[in-house]
Amino acid sequence: MQVAEVGLWVLFFQKAESDLDYIQHRLEFEIMKSLPDNPAAEPYHICHHN
């Protein structure tokens, strides 16, 4: 595999990781939006492992 191909794969994986981060934050936002407005309720966070 040539250096340019490796660089291209790195970019693809960085884009995929960025897309997954966006999806995670969007899901957290949608979940928070759908919860009832209760200030006593604890915040809901999706756990993720790096």
HELIX and SHEET records of a PDB file:
HELIX    1   1 VAL A    3  SER A   34  1                                  32    
END                                                                             
